[in-house]
Amino acid sequence: MTRLALIIGSTRPRRRSDFVAAWVEETARRHLAGSVIDFERLDVADFGLPLLDEPYPAAYGMPYRHEHTRRWSEAVASYDGFVFLTAEHNRGIPASLKNAIDYLYGEWAHRAAGFVGFGGSGGVNAIAQLRGVCAELRVAAVRPQVELGAFTDMATDDPADVDDLGRMAAREHQAAALGGMLDEVVALAEALRPLREAHGPVPADA
Ligand SMILES: Cc1cc2nc3c(=O)[nH]c(=O)nc-3n(C[C@H](O)[C@H](O)[C@H](O)COP(=O)(O)O)c2cc1C
């Protein structure tokens, strides 16, 4: 069984990530129907992570001091691959997502990843930044990425109303783009299995 997690990186109240994540989940489940792939939501907001408060960098392989780190570590290490859902905050990934990534090290190694970005320009700057972070952590990223535009793949009834968060109105090609990206993530996650098995679930310095 190959296990994939949809990592939701923005944790702010009234985030749009909720309705974008719902679209990704529904579209992915339809695409993966009939396969033996587990596709689960892994929401950074559920882990209550403060700003990184472990006394040693995770790359040192020391036991974690805090329960919130152990919970996050156990969850991340249980997956074979990830789909990062990232909003774009000031041309980068949300600080909450970077913070959550930095908590861990070996838990990320030799896993596959794909990206769904969203924002005014489809989250392309956030995804570009995330690709560099993944390279450092030995997360193998696939080339295809899904770029959901705030003005092209979402709709609002009243753009002047700050309380109208809007909803998904994804262009037709986006579901196929997500499916193609998922297929590559699954293939890469499965190809990397021998490396994960050789290093154990949480290699200290893979
Ligand atoms: C702090 C902040 C900075 C933002 N900067 C950008 C940006 O640089 N580029 C962009 O396209 N959208 C930007 N936006 C708009 C976000 O893409 C949009 O608000 C989106 O809903 C954020 O995702 P979230 O609601 O799940 O946090 C920014 C939003 C916030 C809150």
The ligand as a Tripos MOL2 file, in Angstrom:
@<TRIPOS>MOLECULE
LIG
   31    33     1     0     0
SMALL
NO_CHARGES

@<TRIPOS>ATOM
      1 C1          0.5180   37.5430    4.0880 C.3       1 LIG1
      2 C2         -0.0100   37.3180    2.6970 C.ar      1 LIG1
      3 C3          0.7940   37.5670    1.6190 C.ar      1 LIG1
      4 C4          0.3500   37.3190    0.3270 C.ar      1 LIG1
      5 N1          1.2110   37.4570   -0.7210 N.ar      1 LIG1
      6 C5          0.8490   37.0070   -1.9490 C.ar      1 LIG1
      7 C6          1.7940   36.9610   -3.0010 C.ar      1 LIG1
      8 O1          2.9480   37.3150   -2.8600 O.2       1 LIG1
      9 N2          1.3740   36.4900   -4.2040 N.ar      1 LIG1
     10 C7          0.0850   36.0630   -4.4090 C.ar      1 LIG1
     11 O2         -0.2450   35.6310   -5.5040 O.2       1 LIG1
     12 N3         -0.8360   36.1070   -3.4180 N.ar      1 LIG1
     13 C8         -0.4790   36.5660   -2.2040 C.ar      1 LIG1
     14 N4         -1.3930   36.6020   -1.1840 N.ar      1 LIG1
     15 C9         -2.7540   36.2140   -1.4910 C.3       1 LIG1
     16 C10        -2.9260   34.7580   -1.1940 C.3       1 LIG1
     17 O3         -2.4910   33.9480   -2.2480 O.3       1 LIG1
     18 C11        -4.3760   34.4810   -0.8990 C.3       1 LIG1
     19 O4         -4.7500   35.3080    0.1700 O.3       1 LIG1
     20 C12        -4.6110   33.0550   -0.4850 C.3       1 LIG1
     21 O5         -5.9510   32.9550   -0.1100 O.3       1 LIG1
     22 C13        -3.7280   32.6670    0.6810 C.3       1 LIG1
     23 O6         -3.9750   31.3360    1.0400 O.3       1 LIG1
     24 P1         -4.6270   31.0160    2.4460 P.3       1 LIG1
     25 O7         -5.8980   31.8240    2.4850 O.co2     1 LIG1
     26 O8         -4.9030   29.5540    2.4370 O.co2     1 LIG1
     27 O9         -3.6370   31.4300    3.4850 O.co2     1 LIG1
     28 C14        -0.9790   36.8620    0.1180 C.ar      1 LIG1
     29 C15        -1.8050   36.6380    1.2210 C.ar      1 LIG1
     30 C16        -1.3230   36.8400    2.4950 C.ar      1 LIG1
     31 C17        -2.2100   36.5340    3.6900 C.3       1 LIG1
@<TRIPOS>BOND
     1     1     2 1
     2     2     3 ar
     3     2    30 ar
     4     3     4 ar
     5     4     5 ar
     6     4    28 ar
     7     5     6 ar
     8     6     7 ar
     9     6    13 1
    10     7     8 2
    11     7     9 ar
    12     9    10 ar
    13    10    11 2
    14    10    12 ar
    15    12    13 ar
    16    13    14 ar
    17    14    15 1
    18    14    28 ar
    19    15    16 1
    20    16    17 1
    21    16    18 1
    22    18    19 1
    23    18    20 1
    24    20    21 1
    25    20    22 1
    26    22    23 1
    27    23    24 1
    28    24    25 2
    29    24    26 1
    30    24    27 1
    31    28    29 ar
    32    29    30 ar
    33    30    31 1
@<TRIPOS>SUBSTRUCTURE
     1 LIG1         1 GROUP 0 **** ****
